[in-house]
């Protein structure tokens, strides 16, 4: 099997660091180049020793390397449309970060651009490649616990806004400045915007779509202009009830660059499922067990969560889709319904009422 020529567009998104080693080590991939307009981020990348050329703009990179086939679009949310349009212009398949856009009209234009250009667009939702999540999904869909009655899930993390400041700017994370609700100084674009995974997995596990959502946000535990604590409840069209917690409820040190000691007790991230059926229950901790230690750099009791390299499986699938011209299972069309449900959650927070989906 020949190698697929890969590039990274921007080095801004919090997840982009996960791709470096995968693109460097995977024999199926040939890492050609990266683009990065931020001089400080680009200079730091150059110190990592990958030896990959860095270009100041995505278009400059694509012009210089016509051999590029796939592009990881790793810019902030507000730039995704612009970067995707460039990939379509140059006929490149792309892997978008986990939220292409929260503007549903813009989302539809993305779909139109991709279809017109005849390129592939996979959306990064790495929980599909987590072994614990996959096993829970398989058991639930096999009928092992009967008909699904309810689904409770957490996707709770620390906040990335200190190391990745764009995530604390509503215009960049949500795409525009929208008050969280009347009289609230906070705006959309915080923890909910960062955690599409459990919204997506609920659709996969139930094989259904959202009937209605009801969401509410608590008072913040951080001084940031976006929400950091919230919950979502509701019902799927097949009758399955759910309760989701996509909060930034884990605490962190305010580091400019993620590293040891970034997370505080109890741990950096928890993705947990409790799936209740008519014949049993599945409970899953997708990032346990963990390493517990007390010490530097901040003399705190901290946790290193278990890291399953979901990015390997995800990039393998992207590579296979490019080579065989197969539609990724998590494509723009599929993921739009997930993003729409998240937008409706913001509408529910604003109105204080449940919001029904078509």
TORPA-739845 format. One record per residue (C-alpha): z, x, y. Coordinates in steps of 0.05 Angstrom, whole numbers, padded with zeros to 5 digits, always signed. Last residue first. Layout:
ZXY/...
//
This chain:
+00271-00745+00368/+00338-00714+00386/+00400-00752+00407/+00450-00725+00458/+00524-00740+00451/+00560-00747+00518/+00599-00703+00566/+00537-00700+00610/+00534-00625+00623/+00561-00604+00556/+00513-00652+00522/+00454-00624+00561/+00475-00554+00539/+00476-00579+00467/+00407-00608+00478/+00381-00539+00495/+00411-00513+00429/+00377-00569+00390/+00310-00551+00424/+00319-00479+00402/+00327-00500+00330/+00267-00547+00334/+00225-00490+00364/+00242-00444+00306/+00192-00475+00258/+00134-00473+00306/+00149-00402+00329/+00154-00374+00259/+00212-00365+00211/+00175-00369+00144/+00125-00318+00169/+00052-00341+00163/+00013-00297+00116/-00042-00251+00139/-00034-00206+00077/-00020-00140+00111/+00014-00170+00172/+00056-00219+00132/+00078-00164+00084/+00100-00120+00142/+00140-00177+00173/+00172-00191+00105/+00192-00118+00097/+00217-00118+00168/+00264-00175+00152/+00288-00144+00088/+00305-00079+00122/+00335-00114+00183/+00388-00148+00139/+00422-00081+00129/+00489-00108+00107/+00541-00082+00154/+00613-00097+00136/+00655-00103+00199/+00690-00042+00227/+00757-00068+00251/+00805-00045+00305/+00879-00032+00315/+00878+00002+00382/+00888+00073+00405/+00828+00069+00452/+00781+00122+00421/+00814+00127+00376/+00866+00100+00327/+00884+00044+00279/+00837+00026+00223/+00812-00034+00183/+00747-00030+00144/+00717-00098+00127/+00704-00144+00068/+00671-00185+00094/+00611-00201+00137/+00580-00265+00108/+00646-00299+00092/+00624-00358+00048/+00657-00422+00025/+00619-00469-00021/+00651-00536-00038/+00643-00584-00096/+00612-00646-00128/+00596-00691-00068/+00582-00631-00025/+00619-00591+00027/+00591-00527+00056/+00641-00482+00090/+00604-00424+00122/+00630-00362+00158/+00597-00313+00205/+00650-00270+00236/+00638-00213+00285/+00674-00155+00318/+00740-00158+00282/+00814-00181+00287/+00829-00139+00326/+00787-00105+00379/+00713-00086+00378/+00683-00030+00419/+00729+00021+00386/+00672+00059+00355/+00607+00049+00394/+00568+00001+00437/+00546+00032+00504/+00570+00012+00572/+00638-00005+00542/+00682-00063+00566/+00727-00063+00505/+00719-00125+00463/+00752-00190+00444/+00727-00239+00392/+00717-00311+00418/+00645-00304+00442/+00633-00373+00413/+00581-00404+00366/+00629-00452+00331/+00592-00506+00292/+00617-00571+00263/+00569-00611+00219/+00556-00679+00188/+00501-00689+00136/+00467-00757+00144/+00396-00737+00127/+00378-00738+00201/+00432-00686+00214/+00497-00705+00248/+00540-00678+00305/+00590-00626+00326/+00585-00566+00373/+00640-00521+00397/+00649-00476+00458/+00679-00412+00484/+00641-00359+00525/+00605-00400+00578/+00569-00363+00634/+00587-00331+00701/+00635-00279+00670/+00710-00269+00681/+00730-00273+00608/+00773-00321+00568/+00731-00378+00593/+00755-00450+00597/+00729-00491+00539/+00658-00515+00529/+00637-00581+00497/+00581-00602+00451/+00556-00666+00418/+00492-00663+00379/+00447-00717+00350/+00397-00728+00293/+00383-00655+00281/+00332-00636+00228/+00334-00635+00152/+00326-00587+00094/+00402-00585+00092/+00409-00510+00080/+00350-00490+00123/+00367-00535+00182/+00440-00512+00181/+00415-00440+00177/+00378-00447+00243/+00437-00475+00282/+00480-00422+00249/+00434-00366+00273/+00420-00389+00344/+00479-00350+00372/+00468-00314+00438/+00448-00374+00480/+00511-00411+00458/+00554-00351+00478/+00527-00346+00549/+00464-00372+00583/+00481-00436+00618/+00519-00430+00683/+00591-00426+00705/+00617-00452+00772/+00632-00520+00742/+00631-00580+00790/+00576-00616+00751/+00562-00582+00684/+00540-00514+00659/+00503-00503+00724/+00430-00482+00711/+00404-00415+00736/+00339-00397+00702/+00314-00363+00639/+00376-00373+00596/+00391-00299+00587/+00354-00270+00647/+00366-00322+00700/+00437-00333+00673/+00456-00260+00683/+00511-00239+00634/+00462-00225+00578/+00424-00179+00627/+00485-00133+00628/+00474-00106+00557/+00533-00059+00545/+00581-00102+00586/+00549-00169+00570/+00554-00160+00494/+00611-00210+00484/+00651-00204+00419/+00629-00248+00363/+00636-00316+00331/+00581-00348+00289/+00624-00400+00255/+00601-00454+00207/+00621-00522+00181/+00571-00563+00140/+00584-00633+00115/+00565-00681+00060/+00512-00645+00021/+00492-00680-00043/+00516-00645-00106/+00554-00580-00105/+00506-00540-00149/+00447-00580-00124/+00401-00520-00122/+00396-00523-00046/+00471-00510-00036/+00472-00454-00087/+00411-00419-00059/+00436-00424+00013/+00504-00396-00005/+00470-00339-00042/+00424-00325+00018/+00483-00324+00066/+00521-00275+00023/+00460-00230+00015/+00443-00228+00090/+00368-00232+00095/+00365-00302+00123/+00420-00281+00172/+00368-00236+00206/+00338-00290+00250/+00284-00251+00286/+00225-00297+00300/+00158-00280+00268/+00094-00286+00310/+00027-00277+00277/-00039-00268+00314/-00100-00313+00319/-00104-00306+00395/-00110-00381+00405/-00052-00395+00357/-00007-00344+00391/-00024-00368+00461/-00013-00442+00443/+00054-00427+00410/+00076-00388+00472/+00052-00445+00517/+00096-00493+00476/+00156-00447+00487/+00141-00447+00561/+00147-00523+00560/+00211-00516+00519/+00243-00468+00569/+00297-00437+00526/+00253-00378+00508/+00235-00334+00448/+00308-00335+00423/+00321-00289+00364/+00280-00230+00387/+00206-00236+00374/+00168-00201+00318/+00096-00193+00339/+00025-00189+00314/-00021-00152+00363/-00088-00178+00389/-00088-00141+00455/-00084-00204+00498/-00036-00236+00448/+00011-00177+00453/+00007-00181+00529/+00022-00255+00528/+00082-00241+00483/+00109-00192+00534/+00103-00241+00592/+00133-00298+00551/+00191-00255+00526/+00212-00231+00595/+00267-00282+00609/+00299-00270+00540/+00311-00195+00553/+00262-00149+00519/+00258-00130+00446/+00189-00155+00426/+00179-00116+00361/+00104-00103+00360/+00058-00102+00300/-00012-00073+00292/-00013-00011+00337/-00078+00028+00327/-00100+00014+00398/-00047+00063+00421/-00054+00084+00494/-00075+00015+00518/-00017-00018+00481/+00033+00032+00510/+00007+00024+00581/+00010-00052+00572/+00083-00048+00549/+00104-00008+00610/+00141+00058+00623/+00118+00090+00558/+00162+00127+00508/+00132+00171+00453/+00170+00172+00387/+00206+00237+00369/+00263+00201+00334/+00315+00249+00360/+00366+00203+00391/+00365+00238+00459/+00298+00205+00478/+00331+00137+00471/+00382+00157+00524/+00327+00175+00573/+00292+00109+00560/+00356+00070+00572/+00368+00107+00638/+00296+00100+00660/+00292+00025+00649/+00218+00006+00641/+00217+00018+00566/+00159+00020+00518/+00161+00046+00447/+00111+00084+00404/+00079+00094+00336/+00130+00079+00282/+00090+00081+00217/+00119+00029+00169/+00118+00019+00093/+00158+00083+00083/+00217+00052+00119/+00260+00107+00148/+00241+00110+00222/+00227+00036+00231/+00292+00017+00197/+00331+00071+00233/+00310+00047+00302/+00309-00028+00287/+00383-00042+00292/+00385-00011+00362/+00340-00067+00386/+00392-00120+00372/+00424-00118+00441/+00358-00128+00475/+00334-00078+00527/+00291-00027+00490/+00224-00055+00513/+00164-00069+00468/+00176-00033+00402/+00117-00007+00363/+00092-00010+00291/+00031+00016+00252/+00033-00015+00182/+00030+00036+00125/-00019+00028+00068/+00000+00000+00000/
//
